[in-house]
């Protein structure tokens, strides 16, 4: 093993969040009328259809319903 390949910064499997580290996925934030619409959007994504992605669908709510949030 060469010196370069034994250093942690040369390993392609660095922890997520490290610059140059492995890609671990994506986060989609959706506002839909139904769960079925969210599932349709996800499952029509080309990366999902080719088997490159899996998904878990969560429902989130705002802590303060009356406060506007702009992303």
mmCIF file as gemmi writes it, N, C-alpha and C atoms, coordinates in Angstrom:
data_model
loop_
_atom_site.group_PDB
_atom_site.id
_atom_site.type_symbol
_atom_site.label_atom_id
_atom_site.label_alt_id
_atom_site.label_comp_id
_atom_site.label_asym_id
_atom_site.label_entity_id
_atom_site.label_seq_id
_atom_site.pdbx_PDB_ins_code
_atom_site.Cartn_x
_atom_site.Cartn_y
_atom_site.Cartn_z
_atom_site.occupancy
_atom_site.B_iso_or_equiv
_atom_site.pdbx_formal_charge
_atom_site.auth_seq_id
_atom_site.auth_asym_id
_atom_site.pdbx_PDB_model_num
ATOM 1 N N . UNK Axp A 1 ? 0.855 -1.178 0 1 0 ? 1 A 1
ATOM 2 C CA . UNK Axp A 1 ? 0 0 0 1 0 ? 1 A 1
ATOM 3 C C . UNK Axp A 1 ? 0.891 1.226 0 1 0 ? 1 A 1
ATOM 4 N N . UNK Axp A 2 ? 0.577 2.146 -0.914 1 0 ? 2 A 1
ATOM 5 C CA . UNK Axp A 2 ? 1.388 3.359 -0.977 1 0 ? 2 A 1
ATOM 6 C C . UNK Axp A 2 ? 1.007 4.297 0.157 1 0 ? 2 A 1
ATOM 7 N N . UNK Axp A 3 ? 1.907 5.249 0.433 1 0 ? 3 A 1
ATOM 8 C CA . UNK Axp A 3 ? 1.632 6.223 1.489 1 0 ? 3 A 1
ATOM 9 C C . UNK Axp A 3 ? 0.364 7.02 1.178 1 0 ? 3 A 1
ATOM 10 N N . UNK Axp A 4 ? 0.173 7.403 -0.092 1 0 ? 4 A 1
ATOM 11 C CA . UNK Axp A 4 ? -1.004 8.199 -0.463 1 0 ? 4 A 1
ATOM 12 C C . UNK Axp A 4 ? -2.294 7.432 -0.225 1 0 ? 4 A 1
ATOM 13 N N . UNK Axp A 5 ? -2.32 6.123 -0.534 1 0 ? 5 A 1
ATOM 14 C CA . UNK Axp A 5 ? -3.568 5.375 -0.386 1 0 ? 5 A 1
ATOM 15 C C . UNK Axp A 5 ? -3.869 5.026 1.066 1 0 ? 5 A 1
ATOM 16 N N . UNK Axp A 6 ? -2.892 5.152 1.965 1 0 ? 6 A 1
ATOM 17 C CA . UNK Axp A 6 ? -3.143 4.838 3.366 1 0 ? 6 A 1
ATOM 18 C C . UNK Axp A 6 ? -3.6 6.05 4.17 1 0 ? 6 A 1
ATOM 19 N N . UNK Axp A 7 ? -3.516 7.249 3.569 1 0 ? 7 A 1
ATOM 20 C CA . UNK Axp A 7 ? -3.954 8.452 4.274 1 0 ? 7 A 1
ATOM 21 C C . UNK Axp A 7 ? -5.474 8.563 4.222 1 0 ? 7 A 1
ATOM 22 N N . UNK Axp A 8 ? -6.124 8.957 5.326 1 0 ? 8 A 1
ATOM 23 C CA . UNK Axp A 8 ? -7.582 9.089 5.322 1 0 ? 8 A 1
ATOM 24 C C . UNK Axp A 8 ? -8.108 10.062 4.27 1 0 ? 8 A 1
ATOM 25 N N . UNK Axp A 9 ? -7.346 11.125 3.949 1 0 ? 9 A 1
ATOM 26 C CA . UNK Axp A 9 ? -7.869 12.099 2.999 1 0 ? 9 A 1
ATOM 27 C C . UNK Axp A 9 ? -7.841 11.601 1.562 1 0 ? 9 A 1
ATOM 28 N N . UNK Axp A 10 ? -7.281 10.433 1.296 1 0 ? 10 A 1
ATOM 29 C CA . UNK Axp A 10 ? -7.295 9.893 -0.05 1 0 ? 10 A 1
ATOM 30 C C . UNK Axp A 10 ? -8.394 8.846 -0.213 1 0 ? 10 A 1
ATOM 31 N N . UNK Axp A 11 ? -9.096 8.517 0.837 1 0 ? 11 A 1
ATOM 32 C CA . UNK Axp A 11 ? -10.137 7.488 0.795 1 0 ? 11 A 1
ATOM 33 C C . UNK Axp A 11 ? -11.431 8.067 0.24 1 0 ? 11 A 1
ATOM 34 N N . UNK Axp A 12 ? -11.968 7.498 -0.84 1 0 ? 12 A 1
ATOM 35 C CA . UNK Axp A 12 ? -13.204 8.003 -1.448 1 0 ? 12 A 1
ATOM 36 C C . UNK Axp A 12 ? -14.418 7.772 -0.562 1 0 ? 12 A 1
ATOM 37 N N . UNK Axp A 13 ? -14.289 6.969 0.476 1 0 ? 13 A 1
ATOM 38 C CA . UNK Axp A 13 ? -15.417 6.673 1.355 1 0 ? 13 A 1
ATOM 39 C C . UNK Axp A 13 ? -15.406 7.52 2.614 1 0 ? 13 A 1
ATOM 40 N N . UNK Axp A 14 ? -14.963 8.742 2.501 1 0 ? 14 A 1
ATOM 41 C CA . UNK Axp A 14 ? -14.969 9.633 3.659 1 0 ? 14 A 1
ATOM 42 C C . UNK Axp A 14 ? -16.387 9.84 4.161 1 0 ? 14 A 1
ATOM 43 N N . UNK Axp A 15 ? -16.549 10.179 5.434 1 0 ? 15 A 1
ATOM 44 C CA . UNK Axp A 15 ? -17.884 10.408 5.982 1 0 ? 15 A 1
ATOM 45 C C . UNK Axp A 15 ? -18.621 11.518 5.242 1 0 ? 15 A 1
ATOM 46 N N . UNK Axp A 16 ? -19.932 11.394 5.21 1 0 ? 16 A 1
ATOM 47 C CA . UNK Axp A 16 ? -20.756 12.427 4.589 1 0 ? 16 A 1
ATOM 48 C C . UNK Axp A 16 ? -20.47 13.764 5.248 1 0 ? 16 A 1
ATOM 49 N N . UNK Axp A 17 ? -20.446 14.798 4.47 1 0 ? 17 A 1
ATOM 50 C CA . UNK Axp A 17 ? -20.2 16.138 4.996 1 0 ? 17 A 1
ATOM 51 C C . UNK Axp A 17 ? -18.755 16.573 4.843 1 0 ? 17 A 1
ATOM 52 N N . UNK Axp A 18 ? -17.841 15.623 4.682 1 0 ? 18 A 1
ATOM 53 C CA . UNK Axp A 18 ? -16.446 15.99 4.44 1 0 ? 18 A 1
ATOM 54 C C . UNK Axp A 18 ? -16.311 16.47 3.001 1 0 ? 18 A 1
ATOM 55 N N . UNK Axp A 19 ? -15.571 17.55 2.76 1 0 ? 19 A 1
ATOM 56 C CA . UNK Axp A 19 ? -15.352 17.977 1.384 1 0 ? 19 A 1
ATOM 57 C C . UNK Axp A 19 ? -14.749 16.836 0.572 1 0 ? 19 A 1
ATOM 58 N N . UNK Axp A 20 ? -15.353 16.531 -0.543 1 0 ? 20 A 1
ATOM 59 C CA . UNK Axp A 20 ? -14.867 15.439 -1.378 1 0 ? 20 A 1
ATOM 60 C C . UNK Axp A 20 ? -15.321 14.079 -0.906 1 0 ? 20 A 1
ATOM 61 N N . UNK Axp A 21 ? -16.159 14.019 0.121 1 0 ? 21 A 1
ATOM 62 C CA . UNK Axp A 21 ? -16.631 12.739 0.643 1 0 ? 21 A 1
ATOM 63 C C . UNK Axp A 21 ? -17.689 12.106 -0.243 1 0 ? 21 A 1
ATOM 64 N N . UNK Axp A 22 ? -18.167 10.967 0.158 1 0 ? 22 A 1
ATOM 65 C CA . UNK Axp A 22 ? -19.156 10.222 -0.606 1 0 ? 22 A 1
ATOM 66 C C . UNK Axp A 22 ? -20.497 10.935 -0.642 1 0 ? 22 A 1
ATOM 67 N N . UNK Axp A 23 ? -21.2 10.778 -1.753 1 0 ? 23 A 1
ATOM 68 C CA . UNK Axp A 23 ? -22.548 11.301 -1.897 1 0 ? 23 A 1
ATOM 69 C C . UNK Axp A 23 ? -23.492 10.356 -1.16 1 0 ? 23 A 1
ATOM 70 N N . UNK Axp A 24 ? -24.361 10.903 -0.322 1 0 ? 24 A 1
ATOM 71 C CA . UNK Axp A 24 ? -25.222 10.032 0.485 1 0 ? 24 A 1
ATOM 72 C C . UNK Axp A 24 ? -26.702 10.157 0.165 1 0 ? 24 A 1
ATOM 73 N N . UNK Axp A 25 ? -27.1 11.048 -0.699 1 0 ? 25 A 1
ATOM 74 C CA . UNK Axp A 25 ? -28.509 11.134 -1.036 1 0 ? 25 A 1
ATOM 75 C C . UNK Axp A 25 ? -28.966 12.547 -1.266 1 0 ? 25 A 1
ATOM 76 N N . UNK Axp A 26 ? -30.274 12.73 -1.133 1 0 ? 26 A 1
ATOM 77 C CA . UNK Axp A 26 ? -30.873 14.025 -1.405 1 0 ? 26 A 1
ATOM 78 C C . UNK Axp A 26 ? -32.02 14.263 -0.434 1 0 ? 26 A 1
ATOM 79 N N . UNK Axp A 27 ? -32.403 15.499 -0.326 1 0 ? 27 A 1
ATOM 80 C CA . UNK Axp A 27 ? -33.553 15.873 0.488 1 0 ? 27 A 1
ATOM 81 C C . UNK Axp A 27 ? -34.493 16.657 -0.397 1 0 ? 27 A 1
ATOM 82 N N . UNK Axp A 28 ? -35.702 16.174 -0.521 1 0 ? 28 A 1
ATOM 83 C CA . UNK Axp A 28 ? -36.736 16.892 -1.254 1 0 ? 28 A 1
ATOM 84 C C . UNK Axp A 28 ? -37.718 17.415 -0.229 1 0 ? 28 A 1
ATOM 85 N N . UNK Axp A 29 ? -38.099 18.66 -0.366 1 0 ? 29 A 1
ATOM 86 C CA . UNK Axp A 29 ? -39.152 19.242 0.46 1 0 ? 29 A 1
ATOM 87 C C . UNK Axp A 29 ? -40.305 19.526 -0.493 1 0 ? 29 A 1
ATOM 88 N N . UNK Axp A 30 ? -41.41 18.85 -0.274 1 0 ? 30 A 1
ATOM 89 C CA . UNK Axp A 30 ? -42.558 18.954 -1.172 1 0 ? 30 A 1
ATOM 90 C C . UNK Axp A 30 ? -43.745 19.551 -0.443 1 0 ? 30 A 1
ATOM 91 N N . UNK Axp A 31 ? -44.521 20.316 -1.165 1 0 ? 31 A 1
ATOM 92 C CA . UNK Axp A 31 ? -45.812 20.76 -0.654 1 0 ? 31 A 1
ATOM 93 C C . UNK Axp A 31 ? -46.844 20.221 -1.635 1 0 ? 31 A 1
ATOM 94 N N . UNK Axp A 32 ? -47.564 19.186 -1.214 1 0 ? 32 A 1
ATOM 95 C CA . UNK Axp A 32 ? -48.516 18.522 -2.091 1 0 ? 32 A 1
ATOM 96 C C . UNK Axp A 32 ? -49.883 18.446 -1.42 1 0 ? 32 A 1
ATOM 97 N N . UNK Axp A 33 ? -50.88 18.176 -2.228 1 0 ? 33 A 1
ATOM 98 C CA . UNK Axp A 33 ? -52.239 18.042 -1.713 1 0 ? 33 A 1
ATOM 99 C C . UNK Axp A 33 ? -52.461 16.684 -1.05 1 0 ? 33 A 1
ATOM 100 N N . UNK Axp A 34 ? -51.625 15.689 -1.403 1 0 ? 34 A 1
ATOM 101 C CA . UNK Axp A 34 ? -51.833 14.341 -0.859 1 0 ? 34 A 1
ATOM 102 C C . UNK Axp A 34 ? -50.531 13.557 -0.84 1 0 ? 34 A 1
ATOM 103 N N . UNK Axp A 35 ? -50.529 12.496 -0.057 1 0 ? 35 A 1
ATOM 104 C CA . UNK Axp A 35 ? -49.39 11.576 -0.023 1 0 ? 35 A 1
ATOM 105 C C . UNK Axp A 35 ? -49.204 10.929 -1.396 1 0 ? 35 A 1
ATOM 106 N N . UNK Axp A 36 ? -50.308 10.604 -2.054 1 0 ? 36 A 1
ATOM 107 C CA . UNK Axp A 36 ? -50.251 9.97 -3.37 1 0 ? 36 A 1
ATOM 108 C C . UNK Axp A 36 ? -49.516 10.853 -4.385 1 0 ? 36 A 1
ATOM 109 N N . UNK Axp A 37 ? -49.75 12.162 -4.318 1 0 ? 37 A 1
ATOM 110 C CA . UNK Axp A 37 ? -49.063 13.089 -5.221 1 0 ? 37 A 1
ATOM 111 C C . UNK Axp A 37 ? -47.56 13.113 -4.931 1 0 ? 37 A 1
ATOM 112 N N . UNK Axp A 38 ? -47.191 13.084 -3.668 1 0 ? 38 A 1
ATOM 113 C CA . UNK Axp A 38 ? -45.768 13.055 -3.298 1 0 ? 38 A 1
ATOM 114 C C . UNK Axp A 38 ? -45.115 11.773 -3.805 1 0 ? 38 A 1
ATOM 115 N N . UNK Axp A 39 ? -45.775 10.645 -3.61 1 0 ? 39 A 1
ATOM 116 C CA . UNK Axp A 39 ? -45.239 9.358 -4.08 1 0 ? 39 A 1
ATOM 117 C C . UNK Axp A 39 ? -45.08 9.379 -5.601 1 0 ? 39 A 1
ATOM 118 N N . UNK Axp A 40 ? -46.064 9.918 -6.313 1 0 ? 40 A 1
ATOM 119 C CA . UNK Axp A 40 ? -45.988 10.003 -7.776 1 0 ? 40 A 1
ATOM 120 C C . UNK Axp A 40 ? -44.78 10.825 -8.211 1 0 ? 40 A 1
ATOM 121 N N . UNK Axp A 41 ? -44.578 11.984 -7.591 1 0 ? 41 A 1
ATOM 122 C CA . UNK Axp A 41 ? -43.436 12.835 -7.946 1 0 ? 41 A 1
ATOM 123 C C . UNK Axp A 41 ? -42.11 12.108 -7.732 1 0 ? 41 A 1
ATOM 124 N N . UNK Axp A 42 ? -41.991 11.438 -6.61 1 0 ? 42 A 1
ATOM 125 C CA . UNK Axp A 42 ? -40.748 10.719 -6.289 1 0 ? 42 A 1
ATOM 126 C C . UNK Axp A 42 ? -40.528 9.57 -7.259 1 0 ? 42 A 1
ATOM 127 N N . UNK Axp A 43 ? -41.559 8.772 -7.475 1 0 ? 43 A 1
ATOM 128 C CA . UNK Axp A 43 ? -41.396 7.565 -8.288 1 0 ? 43 A 1
ATOM 129 C C . UNK Axp A 43 ? -41.275 7.848 -9.779 1 0 ? 43 A 1
ATOM 130 N N . UNK Axp A 44 ? -41.595 9.067 -10.21 1 0 ? 44 A 1
ATOM 131 C CA . UNK Axp A 44 ? -41.37 9.459 -11.603 1 0 ? 44 A 1
ATOM 132 C C . UNK Axp A 44 ? -39.983 10.047 -11.818 1 0 ? 44 A 1
ATOM 133 N N . UNK Axp A 45 ? -39.234 10.255 -10.741 1 0 ? 45 A 1
ATOM 134 C CA . UNK Axp A 45 ? -37.876 10.784 -10.85 1 0 ? 45 A 1
ATOM 135 C C . UNK Axp A 45 ? -36.996 9.75 -11.566 1 0 ? 45 A 1
ATOM 136 N N . UNK Axp A 46 ? -36.261 10.155 -12.607 1 0 ? 46 A 1
ATOM 137 C CA . UNK Axp A 46 ? -35.43 9.203 -13.356 1 0 ? 46 A 1
ATOM 138 C C . UNK Axp A 46 ? -34.417 8.448 -12.49 1 0 ? 46 A 1
ATOM 139 N N . UNK Axp A 47 ? -33.867 9.077 -11.461 1 0 ? 47 A 1
ATOM 140 C CA . UNK Axp A 47 ? -32.91 8.376 -10.606 1 0 ? 47 A 1
ATOM 141 C C . UNK Axp A 47 ? -33.599 7.284 -9.787 1 0 ? 47 A 1
ATOM 142 N N . UNK Axp A 48 ? -34.84 7.502 -9.397 1 0 ? 48 A 1
ATOM 143 C CA . UNK Axp A 48 ? -35.578 6.467 -8.678 1 0 ? 48 A 1
ATOM 144 C C . UNK Axp A 48 ? -35.923 5.323 -9.633 1 0 ? 48 A 1
ATOM 145 N N . UNK Axp A 49 ? -36.384 5.643 -10.83 1 0 ? 49 A 1
ATOM 146 C CA . UNK Axp A 49 ? -36.807 4.626 -11.786 1 0 ? 49 A 1
ATOM 147 C C . UNK Axp A 49 ? -35.677 3.699 -12.198 1 0 ? 49 A 1
ATOM 148 N N . UNK Axp A 50 ? -34.464 4.194 -12.245 1 0 ? 50 A 1
ATOM 149 C CA . UNK Axp A 50 ? -33.324 3.363 -12.656 1 0 ? 50 A 1
ATOM 150 C C . UNK Axp A 50 ? -32.721 2.584 -11.496 1 0 ? 50 A 1
ATOM 151 N N . UNK Axp A 51 ? -33.258 2.756 -10.307 1 0 ? 51 A 1
ATOM 152 C CA . UNK Axp A 51 ? -32.769 1.998 -9.165 1 0 ? 51 A 1
ATOM 153 C C . UNK Axp A 51 ? -31.624 2.644 -8.419 1 0 ? 51 A 1
ATOM 154 N N . UNK Axp A 52 ? -31.269 3.877 -8.765 1 0 ? 52 A 1
ATOM 155 C CA . UNK Axp A 52 ? -30.174 4.552 -8.083 1 0 ? 52 A 1
ATOM 156 C C . UNK Axp A 52 ? -30.602 5.175 -6.76 1 0 ? 52 A 1
ATOM 157 N N . UNK Axp A 53 ? -31.895 5.286 -6.517 1 0 ? 53 A 1
ATOM 158 C CA . UNK Axp A 53 ? -32.377 5.938 -5.294 1 0 ? 53 A 1
ATOM 159 C C . UNK Axp A 53 ? -33.432 5.091 -4.603 1 0 ? 53 A 1
ATOM 160 N N . UNK Axp A 54 ? -33.484 5.228 -3.31 1 0 ? 54 A 1
ATOM 161 C CA . UNK Axp A 54 ? -34.58 4.721 -2.475 1 0 ? 54 A 1
ATOM 162 C C . UNK Axp A 54 ? -35.165 5.953 -1.816 1 0 ? 54 A 1
ATOM 163 N N . UNK Axp A 55 ? -36.303 5.786 -1.162 1 0 ? 55 A 1
ATOM 164 C CA . UNK Axp A 55 ? -36.835 6.953 -0.454 1 0 ? 55 A 1
ATOM 165 C C . UNK Axp A 55 ? -37.587 6.538 0.793 1 0 ? 55 A 1
ATOM 166 N N . UNK Axp A 56 ? -37.647 7.486 1.701 1 0 ? 56 A 1
ATOM 167 C CA . UNK Axp A 56 ? -38.501 7.414 2.888 1 0 ? 56 A 1
ATOM 168 C C . UNK Axp A 56 ? -39.275 8.717 2.897 1 0 ? 56 A 1
ATOM 169 N N . UNK Axp A 57 ? -40.563 8.635 3.098 1 0 ? 57 A 1
ATOM 170 C CA . UNK Axp A 57 ? -41.421 9.808 3.032 1 0 ? 57 A 1
ATOM 171 C C . UNK Axp A 57 ? -41.879 10.162 4.437 1 0 ? 57 A 1
ATOM 172 N N . UNK Axp A 58 ? -41.601 11.395 4.85 1 0 ? 58 A 1
ATOM 173 C CA . UNK Axp A 58 ? -41.979 11.887 6.175 1 0 ? 58 A 1
ATOM 174 C C . UNK Axp A 58 ? -42.913 13.071 6.029 1 0 ? 58 A 1
ATOM 175 N N . UNK Axp A 59 ? -43.776 13.245 6.978 1 0 ? 59 A 1
ATOM 176 C CA . UNK Axp A 59 ? -44.637 14.426 7.04 1 0 ? 59 A 1
ATOM 177 C C . UNK Axp A 59 ? -44.071 15.338 8.109 1 0 ? 59 A 1
ATOM 178 N N . UNK Axp A 60 ? -43.813 16.58 7.734 1 0 ? 60 A 1
ATOM 179 C CA . UNK Axp A 60 ? -43.304 17.566 8.675 1 0 ? 60 A 1
ATOM 180 C C . UNK Axp A 60 ? -44.357 18.634 8.874 1 0 ? 60 A 1
ATOM 181 N N . UNK Axp A 61 ? -44.332 19.25 10.016 1 0 ? 61 A 1
ATOM 182 C CA . UNK Axp A 61 ? -45.233 20.351 10.289 1 0 ? 61 A 1
ATOM 183 C C . UNK Axp A 61 ? -44.451 21.522 10.842 1 0 ? 61 A 1
ATOM 184 N N . UNK Axp A 62 ? -45.025 22.687 10.728 1 0 ? 62 A 1
ATOM 185 C CA . UNK Axp A 62 ? -44.391 23.883 11.273 1 0 ? 62 A 1
ATOM 186 C C . UNK Axp A 62 ? -44.693 23.996 12.757 1 0 ? 62 A 1
ATOM 187 N N . UNK Axp A 63 ? -43.748 24.487 13.499 1 0 ? 63 A 1
ATOM 188 C CA . UNK Axp A 63 ? -43.942 24.694 14.929 1 0 ? 63 A 1
ATOM 189 C C . UNK Axp A 63 ? -44.981 25.785 15.184 1 0 ? 63 A 1
ATOM 190 N N . UNK Axp A 64 ? -44.943 26.831 14.364 1 0 ? 64 A 1
ATOM 191 C CA . UNK Axp A 64 ? -45.858 27.96 14.525 1 0 ? 64 A 1
ATOM 192 C C . UNK Axp A 64 ? -46.6 28.133 13.205 1 0 ? 64 A 1
ATOM 193 N N . UNK Axp A 65 ? -47.801 27.614 13.114 1 0 ? 65 A 1
ATOM 194 C CA . UNK Axp A 65 ? -48.579 27.642 11.878 1 0 ? 65 A 1
ATOM 195 C C . UNK Axp A 65 ? -48.791 29.047 11.314 1 0 ? 65 A 1
ATOM 196 N N . UNK Axp A 66 ? -48.877 30.039 12.189 1 0 ? 66 A 1
ATOM 197 C CA . UNK Axp A 66 ? -49.199 31.398 11.743 1 0 ? 66 A 1
ATOM 198 C C . UNK Axp A 66 ? -47.982 32.221 11.328 1 0 ? 66 A 1
ATOM 199 N N . UNK Axp A 67 ? -46.781 31.644 11.368 1 0 ? 67 A 1
ATOM 200 C CA . UNK Axp A 67 ? -45.563 32.368 11.002 1 0 ? 67 A 1
ATOM 201 C C . UNK Axp A 67 ? -45.149 31.967 9.592 1 0 ? 67 A 1
ATOM 202 N N . UNK Axp A 68 ? -45.014 32.958 8.71 1 0 ? 68 A 1
ATOM 203 C CA . UNK Axp A 68 ? -44.611 32.686 7.327 1 0 ? 68 A 1
ATOM 204 C C . UNK Axp A 68 ? -43.121 32.384 7.271 1 0 ? 68 A 1
ATOM 205 N N . UNK Axp A 69 ? -42.771 31.416 6.44 1 0 ? 69 A 1
ATOM 206 C CA . UNK Axp A 69 ? -41.363 31.05 6.231 1 0 ? 69 A 1
ATOM 207 C C . UNK Axp A 69 ? -41.111 31.042 4.724 1 0 ? 69 A 1
ATOM 208 N N . UNK Axp A 70 ? -40.107 31.776 4.294 1 0 ? 70 A 1
ATOM 209 C CA . UNK Axp A 70 ? -39.75 31.825 2.882 1 0 ? 70 A 1
ATOM 210 C C . UNK Axp A 70 ? -38.405 31.126 2.705 1 0 ? 70 A 1
ATOM 211 N N . UNK Axp A 71 ? -38.378 30.175 1.802 1 0 ? 71 A 1
ATOM 212 C CA . UNK Axp A 71 ? -37.14 29.447 1.502 1 0 ? 71 A 1
ATOM 213 C C . UNK Axp A 71 ? -36.538 29.966 0.235 1 0 ? 71 A 1
